[in-house]
Amino acid sequence: MAKREHLRRRAGGALVNGFFQGASRLGQLHPLARPERHGVEVIRDLAYAEESRRREHRLDVYRPKHADGPLPVVMYIHGGGFRILSKDTHWMMGLAFARRGYLVFNVGYRLAPTHPFPAAIEDSCRAFEWVVAHAARFGGDLERLVIAGESAGANLATSVTLATLYEREEPFARRVFETGVVPKAVLPACGIFQVSDVERFARRKKRFSRFLMDRLQEVERGYLGDRAHGPEIDFADPLTWLERSEAPHRPFPPFFLPVGTKDPLLDDTRRLAKALRDHGAVAEDRYYEGEVHAFHAFPFLKNARRCWQDSYAFLDQFVG
């Protein structure tokens, strides 16, 4: 029985990874996927941890070629359950924001289970420090900084933001806080905002797919291992942190939280929006009828295009 369960989990994980990797590669074959056709320059594989030779410690820069003046900045953190995918699979996110006039830093990070928590948040915070130090060199305006990500990347985008707001003891978070830079807006899409206790989703929904629960348990076990819940994993569980925390040392930036109504992680977005509003923050949770997890990554969908338009409108309002 245990062997059969192990094989089922491995097959399911391989299926998900193959789907997203394949979709990314197919998308890149389309002529409209070429950045130069949209007036976007891409600078690849810059090391944000200069002492490291790991490919995961690299980021790509997407820059509009003919923009005037300093550009608003997006730091984008990819999803994939902390286990799969990369900045390279998420080229579309970099291109989409750059076409809108943003200077984009599309960030890689070490993946679980080889590199469990806190590796991903350590790397994301390190990348944030690099962006703060180097954005101006690429024409970026840190007064208009956005942190964005989807799924696991939404978790990391939220956690990096909290590191800018709360003075913490973790060295990686303390260095972020000491930069003094707070994002102007945050866009965490379809996020898993609490990695621990993934069984909560099944407790709230009578018919929760075994396939989906397998994937969520892989996320929790791969990223957290045997770690307990509580403050020691706040940067894996930014949702529960916010639900019990005092006011931050600095004011919250506005959050835009898009999610599909058929996303199994939907409840995390609802809870995060409430927790943010309880702290007095602007939190706009937007729901897209009938859409599944990470639907906005597929721009041929009508609601995906609408989601991007809504995201841009939110940024126009709060970032300019």
C-alpha positions in Angstrom: 0.0 0.0 0.0 2.8 2.4 1.0 4.6 1.7 -2.3 1.5 2.2 -4.3 0.8 5.5 -2.6 4.4 6.6 -3.2 4.1 5.8 -6.9 0.8 7.6 -7.1 2.4 10.7 -5.6 5.4 10.6 -7.9 3.3 10.1 -11.0 1.0 13.0 -10.0 3.9 15.3 -9.3 5.6 14.5 -12.6 2.3 15.1 -14.5 1.9 18.6 -13.0 5.6 19.5 -13.6 5.4 18.2 -17.2 2.2 20.2 -17.9 3.6 23.6 -16.8 7.0 23.0 -18.3 5.4 22.0 -21.6 3.0 24.9 -21.6 5.9 27.3 -21.0 8.0 25.9 -23.9 5.1 25.8 -26.3 4.2 29.4 -25.4 7.8 30.5 -26.2 7.4 29.1 -29.8 4.7 31.7 -30.6 6.0 34.7 -32.5 4.3 37.1 -30.2 6.3 35.6 -27.3 9.5 37.2 -28.6 10.4 40.2 -26.4 12.0 42.2 -29.2 8.7 42.3 -31.0 7.3 44.2 -28.1 10.2 46.6 -27.6 11.5 44.7 -24.6 15.1 43.9 -23.9 16.0 40.8 -21.7 19.2 40.5 -19.7 19.5 37.0 -18.5 21.1 35.2 -15.6 22.5 38.0 -13.5 23.8 36.8 -10.1 22.1 38.3 -7.1 24.2 36.3 -4.7 27.6 37.1 -6.2 29.5 34.6 -4.2 27.2 31.7 -5.4 27.6 29.9 -8.7 24.1 28.3 -8.4 21.8 28.9 -11.3 19.0 29.3 -8.8 20.7 32.4 -7.6 20.1 34.3 -10.8 17.5 36.7 -12.1 16.5 38.0 -15.5 15.8 41.7 -16.2 13.0 42.7 -18.6 13.3 46.3 -19.7 11.3 48.4 -22.1 13.7 49.7 -24.7 12.3 53.1 -25.5 10.8 54.2 -22.2 11.4 57.8 -20.9 12.5 58.5 -17.4 12.9 56.2 -14.4 10.6 53.1 -14.6 8.4 51.6 -12.0 9.9 48.3 -10.8 8.4 44.8 -10.5 10.2 42.1 -8.6 8.5 38.9 -9.7 8.8 35.6 -7.8 7.7 32.4 -9.6 5.4 29.7 -8.3 5.6 25.9 -8.4 4.9 24.7 -4.9 8.4 25.6 -3.8 9.4 22.4 -5.7 9.3 22.9 -9.4 9.5 25.6 -12.2 11.8 28.5 -12.4 12.2 32.1 -13.7 12.6 30.6 -17.1 9.2 29.0 -17.1 7.7 32.3 -16.0 9.1 34.4 -18.9 5.5 35.5 -19.7 5.1 37.3 -16.4 8.3 39.3 -17.1 7.2 40.1 -20.6 3.7 41.1 -19.6 4.8 43.7 -17.0 7.6 45.0 -19.2 5.1 45.6 -22.1 3.2 47.7 -19.6 6.2 49.9 -19.0 7.7 48.2 -15.9 11.3 47.3 -15.3 11.0 43.6 -14.2 13.4 41.5 -12.1 12.3 37.9 -12.6 13.8 36.0 -9.7 15.0 32.3 -9.3 15.5 30.6 -5.9 16.5 27.2 -4.5 13.8 24.5 -4.6 12.6 22.0 -2.1 12.9 19.2 -1.1 16.6 19.5 -1.8 16.6 22.9 -0.3 13.7 23.1 2.3 12.5 26.1 4.3 13.9 28.7 4.8 16.0 28.5 1.5 13.3 30.0 -0.8 12.6 33.0 1.5 16.3 33.5 2.2 16.9 33.6 -1.5 13.9 35.9 -2.2 15.1 38.3 0.5 18.6 38.2 -0.9 17.2 39.0 -4.4 15.2 41.9 -2.9 18.4 43.4 -1.4 20.1 43.1 -4.9 17.1 44.8 -6.6 17.2 47.7 -4.0 21.0 48.1 -4.7 20.9 47.8 -8.5 17.5 48.9 -9.8 18.6 52.5 -10.5 21.4 51.1 -12.7 18.8 49.7 -15.0 16.6 52.8 -15.0 14.3 51.7 -12.1 12.5 54.0 -9.6 12.4 52.3 -6.2 9.8 54.8 -5.1 7.5 52.8 -7.3 8.5 49.2 -6.4 6.0 46.3 -6.8 6.5 42.8 -5.4 4.5 40.1 -7.3 4.2 36.4 -7.6 1.8 33.6 -8.0 1.0 30.4 -5.9 4.2 29.7 -3.9 5.6 32.9 -5.3 2.6 34.7 -3.8 3.6 33.3 -0.5 7.2 34.5 -1.0 6.1 37.9 -2.3 4.0 38.4 0.8 6.7 37.2 3.1 9.4 39.5 1.6 6.9 42.3 2.1 6.4 41.5 5.7 10.2 41.5 6.1 10.2 45.1 5.0 7.5 46.0 7.6 8.4 43.9 10.7 11.7 44.1 12.5 12.6 40.4 12.9 15.5 38.4 14.3 16.1 36.2 11.3 19.3 37.6 9.5 17.8 37.4 6.0 14.7 39.4 7.2 16.7 41.9 9.2 18.8 42.8 6.2 15.6 43.5 4.2 14.2 45.6 7.0 17.4 47.6 7.2 17.2 48.6 3.5 14.4 50.9 4.6 12.6 50.2 1.3 8.9 49.2 1.4 7.0 48.2 -1.8 4.5 50.6 -3.1 2.1 47.7 -3.9 2.0 43.9 -3.7 0.4 41.5 -6.1 0.2 38.0 -4.7 -2.0 35.9 -7.0 -3.7 32.6 -6.1 -1.4 32.1 -3.2 -0.8 29.4 -0.7 -0.3 31.7 2.2 0.0 29.0 4.9 2.2 26.0 4.0 1.5 24.1 7.3 -1.6 22.1 7.9 -2.7 21.7 4.3 -5.4 19.3 5.5 -7.4 22.4 6.4 -8.6 22.6 2.8 -10.1 19.1 3.0 -11.7 19.9 6.3 -13.5 22.9 4.8 -14.7 21.0 1.7 -16.3 17.6 1.8 -15.2 16.4 -1.6 -11.6 17.5 -1.9 -9.7 15.7 -4.6 -7.1 13.1 -3.5 -4.9 14.2 -6.4 -4.9 17.8 -5.1 -4.3 16.7 -1.5 -1.3 14.7 -2.7 0.1 17.8 -4.3 -0.5 20.0 -1.3 1.1 17.4 1.1 4.1 17.3 -1.2 4.4 21.1 -0.8 4.1 21.0 2.9 6.4 18.0 3.4 8.9 19.1 0.9 9.2 22.7 2.1 8.7 22.3 5.9 9.7 18.7 6.5 9.2 17.9 10.2 9.1 21.5 11.4 6.3 22.4 13.8 3.9 25.3 13.3 4.3 28.6 15.1 6.6 31.7 15.0 9.6 29.7 13.8 7.9 29.2 10.4 6.2 32.6 10.1 8.0 33.1 6.8 6.3 30.0 5.5 3.0 30.9 7.0 2.6 34.6 6.5 -1.2 34.2 6.7 -1.3 32.9 10.3 1.4 35.4 11.2 -0.8 38.2 10.1 -3.8 36.8 11.8 -2.2 36.9 15.2 0.4 39.7 14.9 0.5 43.2 16.3 0.8 46.2 14.0 3.9 46.4 11.9 6.7 48.9 12.4 5.9 50.5 9.0 2.5 50.9 7.3 1.2 48.2 4.9 1.3 48.8 1.2 -1.9 48.1 -0.8 -2.4 44.4 -1.8 -4.2 43.2 -5.0 -5.2 39.5 -4.5 -6.6 37.8 -7.6 -7.9 34.2 -7.5 -10.2 31.9 -9.4 -13.4 30.7 -7.8 -12.4 27.1 -8.6 -8.9 27.4 -7.2 -8.5 24.9 -4.3 -6.4 27.5 -2.5 -9.2 30.1 -2.7 -9.8 30.2 1.1 -6.2 31.4 1.8 -6.9 34.5 -0.3 -10.1 35.3 1.5 -8.3 34.9 4.9 -5.3 37.0 3.9 -7.5 39.8 2.6 -9.4 39.8 5.9 -6.2 39.7 7.9 -4.8 42.7 6.0 -8.0 44.7 6.3 -8.1 43.9 10.1 -4.7 45.6 10.2 -6.1 48.6 8.3 -4.4 47.8 5.0 -5.9 48.2 1.6 -6.6 44.7 0.3 -8.5 44.2 -2.9 -9.4 40.5 -3.3 -10.8 39.9 -6.8 -12.5 36.6 -7.7 -12.8 35.3 -11.3 -15.8 33.1 -11.8 -15.1 29.5 -12.8 -11.3 29.9 -13.0 -8.8 27.4 -11.7 -5.4 27.8 -10.1 -3.0 30.1 -11.9 -5.5 30.7 -14.7 -3.9 34.2 -15.4 -0.8 32.4 -16.7 -2.8 31.5 -19.8 -3.6 34.7 -21.7 -5.8 33.1 -24.3 -8.5 32.9 -21.5 -10.9 35.8 -21.3 -10.7 36.0 -17.5 -6.9 35.9 -17.7 -6.8 39.0 -19.8 -9.3 40.6 -17.5 -7.2 39.7 -14.5 -4.2 41.4 -16.1 -6.2 44.5 -16.9 -7.5 44.6 -13.3 -3.9 44.2 -12.0 -2.7 47.1 -14.2 -5.6 49.3 -13.1 -4.7 48.6 -9.5 -1.1 49.5 -10.1 -2.0 52.6 -12.0 -4.0 53.7 -9.0 -1.4 53.0 -6.3 1.9 53.1 -8.1 1.4 55.4 -11.1 
